[in-house]
Amino acid sequence: MAQNILFVCLGNICRSPAAEGVFRALCPEVATDSAGTASYHVGSPPYGPMKAAAKARGFDLSDLRARQFSRQDFDRFDLIIGMDGDNLGDIEAQRPKGATTPVKLFTDYAPGQGADHVPDPYYTRDFEGCLDLIEAAAAGLTKALRNSSAG
């Protein structure tokens, strides 16, 4: 089972901290972190409306702070999860030669949800819809990890 998972979005104030918060509540035995591919919000807490929407569902994001993704993350994590195709491209562009850490799209863990990415609620303003998709993907990831360790 992956022991260290990194969730990545653009600014690390909405989608990836929410994914980290939801996933760590479902699968506390796995170490998590989140990062953004851009440096816009380094050091900032999660965006207020996302933090409030997550809290209303029982997920506390208050201890999280934005940081930027770095090449060293390929060494520090067993699995890196991007929220959309642009994130995946930005992550892969920094992959060091020889690094084998898998990089996956979060929605790959939410089949049947009809989404090929997690839309950014900073722009869409749909925090509830974003959290619905994040919860589905986090549940799918938790199931996949637990099934892989059972074999």
Backbone as JSON Lines, residues from 0, in Angstrom:
{"i":0,"aa":"M","n":[0.85,-1.19,0.0],"ca":[0.0,0.0,0.0],"c":[0.89,1.24,0.0]}
{"i":1,"aa":"A","n":[0.49,2.24,-0.78],"ca":[1.21,3.52,-0.76],"c":[1.14,4.09,0.66]}
{"i":2,"aa":"Q","n":[2.26,4.52,1.15],"ca":[2.33,5.07,2.51],"c":[2.35,6.59,2.55]}
{"i":3,"aa":"N","n":[2.7,7.21,1.42],"ca":[2.79,8.67,1.34],"c":[2.15,9.11,0.04]}
{"i":4,"aa":"I","n":[1.07,9.88,0.13],"ca":[0.36,10.33,-1.06],"c":[0.31,11.86,-1.08]}
{"i":5,"aa":"L","n":[0.6,12.41,-2.26],"ca":[0.56,13.86,-2.47],"c":[-0.58,14.19,-3.42]}
{"i":6,"aa":"F","n":[-1.44,15.13,-3.02],"ca":[-2.53,15.62,-3.85],"c":[-2.11,16.99,-4.42]}
{"i":7,"aa":"V","n":[-2.3,17.18,-5.73],"ca":[-1.8,18.38,-6.39],"c":[-2.89,19.04,-7.24]}
{"i":8,"aa":"C","n":[-3.01,20.36,-7.09],"ca":[-3.85,21.16,-7.98],"c":[-3.05,22.39,-8.4]}
{"i":9,"aa":"L","n":[-3.7,23.43,-8.85],"ca":[-2.99,24.61,-9.33],"c":[-2.45,25.46,-8.19]}
{"i":10,"aa":"G","n":[-3.31,25.94,-7.31],"ca":[-2.88,26.88,-6.28],"c":[-2.75,26.31,-4.88]}
{"i":11,"aa":"N","n":[-3.25,25.1,-4.67],"ca":[-3.2,24.42,-3.37],"c":[-4.01,25.15,-2.3]}
{"i":12,"aa":"I","n":[-5.16,25.72,-2.71],"ca":[-6.04,26.34,-1.72],"c":[-7.47,25.8,-1.78]}
{"i":13,"aa":"C","n":[-7.81,25.03,-2.81],"ca":[-9.17,24.48,-2.91],"c":[-9.17,22.97,-3.06]}
{"i":14,"aa":"R","n":[-8.89,22.51,-4.27],"ca":[-9.06,21.08,-4.57],"c":[-8.09,20.17,-3.84]}
{"i":15,"aa":"S","n":[-6.8,20.45,-3.91],"ca":[-5.86,19.5,-3.29],"c":[-5.91,19.5,-1.76]}
{"i":16,"aa":"P","n":[-6.09,20.65,-1.08],"ca":[-6.24,20.53,0.37],"c":[-7.55,19.82,0.76]}
{"i":17,"aa":"A","n":[-8.61,20.05,-0.03],"ca":[-9.86,19.35,0.26],"c":[-9.68,17.85,0.04]}
{"i":18,"aa":"A","n":[-8.99,17.46,-1.03],"ca":[-8.73,16.05,-1.28],"c":[-7.9,15.45,-0.16]}
{"i":19,"aa":"E","n":[-6.9,16.18,0.29],"ca":[-6.08,15.69,1.4],"c":[-6.93,15.52,2.66]}
{"i":20,"aa":"G","n":[-7.73,16.52,2.98],"ca":[-8.56,16.46,4.19],"c":[-9.56,15.34,4.17]}
{"i":21,"aa":"V","n":[-10.23,15.14,3.03],"ca":[-11.22,14.08,2.91],"c":[-10.53,12.72,2.97]}
{"i":22,"aa":"F","n":[-9.44,12.57,2.21],"ca":[-8.75,11.28,2.17],"c":[-8.17,10.91,3.52]}
{"i":23,"aa":"R","n":[-7.56,11.85,4.22],"ca":[-6.94,11.49,5.51],"c":[-8.0,11.11,6.54]}
{"i":24,"aa":"A","n":[-9.23,11.62,6.4],"ca":[-10.31,11.21,7.3],"c":[-10.74,9.77,7.0]}
{"i":25,"aa":"L","n":[-10.71,9.39,5.73],"ca":[-11.12,8.05,5.33],"c":[-10.02,7.01,5.51]}
{"i":26,"aa":"C","n":[-8.78,7.44,5.37],"ca":[-7.65,6.5,5.37],"c":[-6.5,7.09,6.21]}
{"i":27,"aa":"P","n":[-6.71,7.21,7.53],"ca":[-5.72,7.89,8.37],"c":[-4.38,7.17,8.5]}
{"i":28,"aa":"E","n":[-4.33,5.92,8.07],"ca":[-3.08,5.17,8.17],"c":[-2.06,5.57,7.09]}
{"i":29,"aa":"V","n":[-2.48,6.37,6.11],"ca":[-1.59,6.81,5.04],"c":[-1.21,8.27,5.27]}
{"i":30,"aa":"A","n":[0.08,8.58,5.16],"ca":[0.56,9.96,5.29],"c":[0.19,10.73,4.03]}
{"i":31,"aa":"T","n":[-0.24,11.97,4.2],"ca":[-0.68,12.78,3.07],"c":[-0.06,14.17,3.12]}
{"i":32,"aa":"D","n":[-0.08,14.8,1.97],"ca":[0.29,16.2,1.85],"c":[-0.42,16.71,0.6]}
{"i":33,"aa":"S","n":[-0.38,18.01,0.4],"ca":[-0.93,18.59,-0.82],"c":[-0.02,19.72,-1.27]}
{"i":34,"aa":"A","n":[-0.1,20.03,-2.56],"ca":[0.76,21.06,-3.15],"c":[0.07,21.65,-4.37]}
{"i":35,"aa":"G","n":[0.58,22.78,-4.81],"ca":[0.1,23.41,-6.03],"c":[1.22,23.48,-7.04]}
{"i":36,"aa":"T","n":[0.84,23.45,-8.31],"ca":[1.86,23.57,-9.35],"c":[2.32,25.01,-9.51]}
{"i":37,"aa":"A","n":[1.53,25.96,-9.04],"ca":[1.88,27.38,-9.09],"c":[2.19,27.88,-7.68]}
{"i":38,"aa":"S","n":[2.88,28.99,-7.61],"ca":[3.31,29.53,-6.31],"c":[2.42,30.66,-5.8]}
{"i":39,"aa":"Y","n":[1.26,30.87,-6.41],"ca":[0.39,32.0,-6.07],"c":[0.08,32.13,-4.59]}
{"i":40,"aa":"H","n":[-0.14,31.02,-3.92],"ca":[-0.69,31.07,-2.56],"c":[0.2,30.43,-1.49]}
{"i":41,"aa":"V","n":[1.49,30.26,-1.77],"ca":[2.39,29.58,-0.83],"c":[2.24,30.19,0.57]}
{"i":42,"aa":"G","n":[2.02,29.32,1.56],"ca":[1.87,29.74,2.95],"c":[0.45,30.09,3.36]}
{"i":43,"aa":"S","n":[-0.46,30.16,2.41],"ca":[-1.84,30.53,2.71],"c":[-2.66,29.32,3.17]}
{"i":44,"aa":"P","n":[-3.66,29.57,4.02],"ca":[-4.57,28.48,4.38],"c":[-5.51,28.19,3.2]}
{"i":45,"aa":"P","n":[-6.26,27.11,3.27],"ca":[-7.25,26.84,2.22],"c":[-8.22,28.02,2.08]}
{"i":46,"aa":"Y","n":[-8.73,28.19,0.88],"ca":[-9.67,29.25,0.53],"c":[-10.89,29.16,1.44]}
{"i":47,"aa":"G","n":[-11.31,30.28,2.0],"ca":[-12.39,30.33,2.98],"c":[-13.64,29.56,2.6]}
{"i":48,"aa":"P","n":[-14.22,29.8,1.4],"ca":[-15.43,29.05,1.05],"c":[-15.21,27.54,0.96]}
{"i":49,"aa":"M","n":[-14.02,27.1,0.52],"ca":[-13.75,25.66,0.47],"c":[-13.61,25.11,1.88]}
{"i":50,"aa":"K","n":[-12.9,25.85,2.72],"ca":[-12.72,25.42,4.1],"c":[-14.07,25.29,4.81]}
{"i":51,"aa":"A","n":[-14.96,26.24,4.57],"ca":[-16.29,26.22,5.2],"c":[-17.14,25.06,4.67]}
{"i":52,"aa":"A","n":[-17.09,24.83,3.36],"ca":[-17.87,23.74,2.77],"c":[-17.37,22.39,3.29]}
{"i":53,"aa":"A","n":[-16.06,22.24,3.4],"ca":[-15.49,20.99,3.92],"c":[-15.87,20.81,5.38]}
{"i":54,"aa":"K","n":[-15.77,21.89,6.16],"ca":[-16.1,21.81,7.59],"c":[-17.55,21.41,7.8]}
{"i":55,"aa":"A","n":[-18.45,21.92,6.94],"ca":[-19.87,21.56,7.05],"c":[-20.09,20.06,6.84]}
{"i":56,"aa":"R","n":[-19.15,19.41,6.16],"ca":[-19.24,17.96,5.93],"c":[-18.38,17.18,6.93]}
{"i":57,"aa":"G","n":[-17.78,17.88,7.89],"ca":[-17.01,17.21,8.92],"c":[-15.53,17.06,8.62]}
{"i":58,"aa":"F","n":[-15.01,17.78,7.63],"ca":[-13.6,17.7,7.26],"c":[-12.9,19.0,7.66]}
{"i":59,"aa":"D","n":[-11.91,18.88,8.53],"ca":[-11.19,20.05,9.03],"c":[-9.92,20.27,8.21]}
{"i":60,"aa":"L","n":[-9.85,21.41,7.53],"ca":[-8.69,21.75,6.7],"c":[-7.84,22.85,7.34]}
{"i":61,"aa":"S","n":[-8.18,23.24,8.58],"ca":[-7.58,24.43,9.18],"c":[-6.07,24.33,9.41]}
{"i":62,"aa":"D","n":[-5.53,23.11,9.5],"ca":[-4.08,22.97,9.74],"c":[-3.25,22.98,8.46]}
{"i":63,"aa":"L","n":[-3.9,23.05,7.31],"ca":[-3.19,22.97,6.03],"c":[-2.73,24.34,5.55]}
{"i":64,"aa":"R","n":[-1.58,24.36,4.88],"ca":[-1.03,25.59,4.28],"c":[-0.51,25.25,2.9]}
{"i":65,"aa":"A","n":[-0.72,26.16,1.97],"ca":[-0.31,25.93,0.59],"c":[1.21,25.9,0.44]}
{"i":66,"aa":"R","n":[1.66,25.0,-0.43],"ca":[3.06,24.95,-0.8],"c":[3.13,24.61,-2.28]}
{"i":67,"aa":"Q","n":[4.28,24.83,-2.87],"ca":[4.44,24.56,-4.29],"c":[5.04,23.17,-4.5]}
{"i":68,"aa":"F","n":[4.56,22.49,-5.51],"ca":[5.1,21.19,-5.91],"c":[6.55,21.36,-6.33]}
{"i":69,"aa":"S","n":[7.37,20.35,-6.02],"ca":[8.78,20.41,-6.43],"c":[9.24,19.04,-6.94]}
{"i":70,"aa":"R","n":[10.34,19.04,-7.64],"ca":[10.92,17.8,-8.17],"c":[11.2,16.8,-7.04]}
{"i":71,"aa":"Q","n":[11.53,17.28,-5.87],"ca":[11.83,16.4,-4.74],"c":[10.62,15.58,-4.3]}
{"i":72,"aa":"D","n":[9.44,16.04,-4.66],"ca":[8.23,15.3,-4.29],"c":[8.2,13.9,-4.91]}
{"i":73,"aa":"F","n":[8.88,13.72,-6.03],"ca":[8.95,12.39,-6.63],"c":[9.69,11.41,-5.73]}
{"i":74,"aa":"D","n":[10.62,11.91,-4.93],"ca":[11.36,11.06,-3.98],"c":[10.61,10.88,-2.66]}
{"i":75,"aa":"R","n":[9.8,11.85,-2.3],"ca":[9.15,11.86,-0.99],"c":[7.83,11.09,-0.95]}
{"i":76,"aa":"F","n":[7.22,10.86,-2.12],"ca":[5.88,10.27,-2.14],"c":[5.84,8.99,-2.97]}
{"i":77,"aa":"D","n":[4.95,8.08,-2.56],"ca":[4.74,6.81,-3.27],"c":[3.74,6.96,-4.41]}
{"i":78,"aa":"L","n":[2.9,7.98,-4.32],"ca":[1.85,8.22,-5.31],"c":[1.56,9.72,-5.33]}
{"i":79,"aa":"I","n":[1.5,10.28,-6.53],"ca":[1.15,11.69,-6.71],"c":[-0.14,11.74,-7.51]}
{"i":80,"aa":"I","n":[-1.11,12.5,-7.0],"ca":[-2.43,12.56,-7.61],"c":[-2.75,14.0,-8.02]}
{"i":81,"aa":"G","n":[-3.01,14.19,-9.3],"ca":[-3.39,15.5,-9.84],"c":[-4.89,15.62,-10.0]}
{"i":82,"aa":"M","n":[-5.37,16.85,-9.92],"ca":[-6.81,17.09,-10.02],"c":[-7.3,17.24,-11.45]}
{"i":83,"aa":"D","n":[-6.4,17.59,-12.39],"ca":[-6.82,17.73,-13.79],"c":[-5.62,17.47,-14.71]}
{"i":84,"aa":"G","n":[-5.9,17.44,-16.0],"ca":[-4.87,17.15,-16.98],"c":[-3.75,18.17,-17.0]}
{"i":85,"aa":"D","n":[-4.07,19.44,-16.8],"ca":[-3.02,20.47,-16.75],"c":[-2.08,20.2,-15.57]}
{"i":86,"aa":"N","n":[-2.65,19.83,-14.43],"ca":[-1.82,19.5,-13.27],"c":[-0.89,18.33,-13.59]}
{"i":87,"aa":"L","n":[-1.44,17.29,-14.22],"ca":[-0.62,16.13,-14.58],"c":[0.54,16.54,-15.48]}
{"i":88,"aa":"G","n":[0.25,17.38,-16.48],"ca":[1.3,17.84,-17.38],"c":[2.37,18.63,-16.66]}
{"i":89,"aa":"D","n":[1.96,19.51,-15.74],"ca":[2.92,20.31,-14.97],"c":[3.76,19.43,-14.04]}
{"i":90,"aa":"I","n":[3.14,18.42,-13.47],"ca":[3.87,17.49,-12.6],"c":[4.89,16.71,-13.42]}
{"i":91,"aa":"E","n":[4.43,16.12,-14.53],"ca":[5.32,15.31,-15.37],"c":[6.47,16.12,-15.95]}
{"i":92,"aa":"A","n":[6.25,17.41,-16.18],"ca":[7.32,18.26,-16.71],"c":[8.47,18.4,-15.72]}
{"i":93,"aa":"Q","n":[8.21,18.13,-14.46],"ca":[9.26,18.23,-13.44],"c":[9.83,16.87,-13.04]}
{"i":94,"aa":"R","n":[9.34,15.8,-13.66],"ca":[9.79,14.45,-13.29],"c":[11.29,14.31,-13.54]}
{"i":95,"aa":"P","n":[12.05,13.98,-12.49],"ca":[13.48,13.75,-12.68],"c":[13.73,12.46,-13.48]}
{"i":96,"aa":"K","n":[14.8,12.44,-14.21],"ca":[15.18,11.25,-14.97],"c":[15.29,10.06,-14.01]}
{"i":97,"aa":"G","n":[14.64,8.97,-14.37],"ca":[14.7,7.76,-13.56],"c":[13.66,7.68,-12.46]}
{"i":98,"aa":"A","n":[12.91,8.75,-12.21],"ca":[11.87,8.71,-11.16],"c":[10.72,7.83,-11.62]}
{"i":99,"aa":"T","n":[10.29,6.93,-10.75],"ca":[9.23,5.99,-11.12],"c":[7.93,6.19,-10.34]}
{"i":100,"aa":"T","n":[7.85,7.23,-9.54],"ca":[6.64,7.48,-8.76],"c":[5.44,7.62,-9.69]}
{"i":101,"aa":"P","n":[4.38,6.84,-9.47],"ca":[3.2,6.97,-10.32],"c":[2.5,8.31,-10.1]}
{"i":102,"aa":"V","n":[1.99,8.86,-11.2],"ca":[1.2,10.08,-11.17],"c":[-0.14,9.73,-11.79]}
{"i":103,"aa":"K","n":[-1.21,9.92,-11.02],"ca":[-2.55,9.54,-11.46],"c":[-3.51,10.72,-11.38]}
{"i":104,"aa":"L","n":[-4.57,10.62,-12.15],"ca":[-5.65,11.6,-12.09],"c":[-6.63,11.17,-11.0]}
{"i":105,"aa":"F","n":[-7.01,12.09,-10.12],"ca":[-7.87,11.74,-8.99],"c":[-9.19,11.13,-9.43]}
{"i":106,"aa":"T","n":[-9.77,11.64,-10.51],"ca":[-11.06,11.12,-10.96],"c":[-10.97,9.69,-11.48]}
{"i":107,"aa":"D","n":[-9.76,9.17,-11.73],"ca":[-9.61,7.76,-12.09],"c":[-10.15,6.86,-10.98]}
{"i":108,"aa":"Y","n":[-10.19,7.37,-9.77],"ca":[-10.67,6.61,-8.61],"c":[-12.16,6.82,-8.36]}
{"i":109,"aa":"A","n":[-12.83,7.54,-9.25],"ca":[-14.27,7.8,-9.1],"c":[-15.01,7.42,-10.38]}
{"i":110,"aa":"P","n":[-14.88,6.14,-10.8],"ca":[-15.6,5.74,-12.01],"c":[-17.1,5.89,-11.82]}
{"i":111,"aa":"G","n":[-17.77,6.19,-12.9],"ca":[-19.21,6.35,-12.83],"c":[-19.67,7.73,-12.42]}
{"i":112,"aa":"Q","n":[-18.72,8.6,-12.09],"ca":[-19.1,9.96,-11.69],"c":[-19.23,10.9,-12.9]}
{"i":113,"aa":"G","n":[-18.8,10.43,-14.07],"ca":[-18.95,11.23,-15.28],"c":[-18.01,12.42,-15.36]}
{"i":114,"aa":"A","n":[-16.89,12.36,-14.66],"ca":[-15.96,13.49,-14.67],"c":[-14.56,13.02,-15.06]}
{"i":115,"aa":"D","n":[-13.9,13.78,-15.91],"ca":[-12.53,13.45,-16.28],"c":[-11.52,14.32,-15.55]}
{"i":116,"aa":"H","n":[-12.01,15.2,-14.66],"ca":[-11.14,16.03,-13.82],"c":[-11.99,16.6,-12.68]}
{"i":117,"aa":"V","n":[-11.3,17.14,-11.67],"ca":[-12.01,17.81,-10.58],"c":[-12.04,19.3,-10.94]}
{"i":118,"aa":"P","n":[-13.22,19.84,-11.27],"ca":[-13.32,21.26,-11.63],"c":[-12.89,22.16,-10.46]}
{"i":119,"aa":"D","n":[-12.25,23.25,-10.78],"ca":[-11.71,24.16,-9.77],"c":[-12.81,25.09,-9.25]}
{"i":120,"aa":"P","n":[-13.24,24.91,-7.99],"ca":[-14.32,25.74,-7.47],"c":[-13.92,27.19,-7.22]}
{"i":121,"aa":"Y","n":[-12.64,27.48,-7.24],"ca":[-12.2,28.87,-7.14],"c":[-12.78,29.66,-8.31]}
{"i":122,"aa":"Y","n":[-12.92,28.98,-9.45],"ca":[-13.47,29.62,-10.65],"c":[-14.94,29.28,-10.87]}
{"i":123,"aa":"T","n":[-15.32,28.0,-10.61],"ca":[-16.71,27.59,-10.88],"c":[-17.66,28.01,-9.78]}
{"i":124,"aa":"R","n":[-17.14,28.2,-8.57],"ca":[-17.91,28.52,-7.36],"c":[-18.77,27.35,-6.88]}
{"i":125,"aa":"D","n":[-18.59,26.17,-7.47],"ca":[-19.36,24.99,-7.09],"c":[-18.57,24.16,-6.08]}
{"i":126,"aa":"F","n":[-18.51,24.64,-4.85],"ca":[-17.75,23.95,-3.8],"c":[-18.41,22.63,-3.42]}
{"i":127,"aa":"E","n":[-19.72,22.58,-3.42],"ca":[-20.44,21.36,-3.07],"c":[-20.22,20.27,-4.12]}
{"i":128,"aa":"G","n":[-20.34,20.63,-5.39],"ca":[-20.11,19.67,-6.46],"c":[-18.68,19.16,-6.46]}
{"i":129,"aa":"C","n":[-17.75,20.05,-6.19],"ca":[-16.34,19.67,-6.1],"c":[-16.14,18.67,-4.97]}
{"i":130,"aa":"L","n":[-16.71,18.96,-3.82],"ca":[-16.58,18.05,-2.67],"c":[-17.26,16.71,-2.92]}
{"i":131,"aa":"D","n":[-18.39,16.72,-3.63],"ca":[-19.04,15.44,-3.97],"c":[-18.08,14.56,-4.76]}
{"i":132,"aa":"L","n":[-17.43,15.14,-5.74],"ca":[-16.5,14.39,-6.58],"c":[-15.26,13.97,-5.79]}
{"i":133,"aa":"I","n":[-14.76,14.86,-4.96],"ca":[-13.6,14.53,-4.12],"c":[-13.93,13.39,-3.16]}
{"i":134,"aa":"E","n":[-15.1,13.43,-2.56],"ca":[-15.48,12.35,-1.65],"c":[-15.57,11.01,-2.38]}
{"i":135,"aa":"A","n":[-16.13,11.01,-3.59],"ca":[-16.23,9.78,-4.37],"c":[-14.84,9.26,-4.74]}
{"i":136,"aa":"A","n":[-13.96,10.14,-5.18],"ca":[-12.61,9.74,-5.57],"c":[-11.8,9.28,-4.35]}
{"i":137,"aa":"A","n":[-11.95,9.96,-3.23],"ca":[-11.23,9.57,-2.01],"c":[-11.69,8.19,-1.54]}
{"i":138,"aa":"A","n":[-12.98,7.92,-1.63],"ca":[-13.49,6.6,-1.26],"c":[-12.94,5.53,-2.21]}
{"i":139,"aa":"G","n":[-12.89,5.84,-3.5],"ca":[-12.34,4.91,-4.48],"c":[-10.86,4.65,-4.26]}
{"i":140,"aa":"L","n":[-10.11,5.7,-3.96],"ca":[-8.68,5.55,-3.69],"c":[-8.46,4.72,-2.43]}
{"i":141,"aa":"T","n":[-9.23,4.99,-1.39],"ca":[-9.11,4.22,-0.15],"c":[-9.37,2.73,-0.43]}
{"i":142,"aa":"K","n":[-10.43,2.44,-1.18],"ca":[-10.76,1.06,-1.51],"c":[-9.64,0.41,-2.32]}
{"i":143,"aa":"A","n":[-9.11,1.13,-3.32],"ca":[-8.03,0.59,-4.15],"c":[-6.79,0.28,-3.32]}
{"i":144,"aa":"L","n":[-6.44,1.17,-2.41],"ca":[-5.26,0.95,-1.57],"c":[-5.46,-0.24,-0.63]}
{"i":145,"aa":"R","n":[-6.61,-0.32,-0.04],"ca":[-6.86,-1.41,0.91],"c":[-6.95,-2.75,0.18]}
{"i":146,"aa":"N","n":[-7.51,-2.75,-1.02],"ca":[-7.56,-3.98,-1.81],"c":[-6.16,-4.41,-2.24]}
{"i":147,"aa":"S","n":[-5.31,-3.46,-2.58],"ca":[-3.95,-3.81,-3.03],"c":[-3.1,-4.37,-1.88]}
{"i":148,"aa":"S","n":[-3.39,-3.94,-0.65],"ca":[-2.61,-4.43,0.48],"c":[-3.15,-5.78,0.99]}
{"i":149,"aa":"A","n":[-4.38,-6.12,0.6],"ca":[-4.97,-7.38,1.05],"c":[-4.43,-8.56,0.24]}
{"i":150,"aa":"G","n":[-3.91,-8.26,-0.97],"ca":[-3.46,-9.35,-1.84],"c":[-2.11,-9.76,-1.5]}
